[in-house]
Amino acid sequence: MAANNVRPVVTLRSTAGTGATYVTRKNRRTHPDRLVLRKYDSVAGTHVLFREER
């Protein structure tokens, strides 16, 4: 992925404490705060919240 200040690459880490991560991009202009998505955690075997890690 090309370097871009408006759409940086962010890491999402599971709130279940399993250490599972996702890597995605976000638009800083439309979402200036930390990203929180509900995604599947393969270690926990269920859907949990994933929060943006800085």
N, C-alpha and C positions, 0 to 999 in steps of 0.2 A: 504494500500500500504506500502510496506517495505521501510525503510529509505535507500536512496542511494544518494551519492554525485554527481554521474555522471548524473542521471536522477531524478532531484528534482521535487516535486509537485509544480506547479505554479498556481496562480489565474489570470484569464483573466477578466478584467473589461471593460464594454461597454464605448465607447467614446461618445455615445449619451447622457450621463449624467443621465441615467435612474436607475443606480445602479445594473443592471443585471450582473451576473457573470457566468463564466464557470471555472471548475477546471480540469487541465490536467497535463501531465508530458512532459518534454522536455529534450533533450540530450544537455548538456552544451558543449560537445566537438565539435559538429557540428553546434550548434546555440548559440554562446557565448553572443550575444546581446539580447535585449528584444524581445520577441515573439509578433508578430502582426498577427491576423487572422481575416478574414471576416466571421462572424457567425450571426445567427439569434437572434435578440433581441426581446423576447416575449412581453416586455413592450411597445417598440416602434412599434412593428408589422412589422419590416423590417430587412434586413441584414445591419449590421454596422460593423465597425472595433472594435475589442476587443484587448486591449493592456495588456501585462504582468504587473502585479502589484507586487511590492516588499515590 
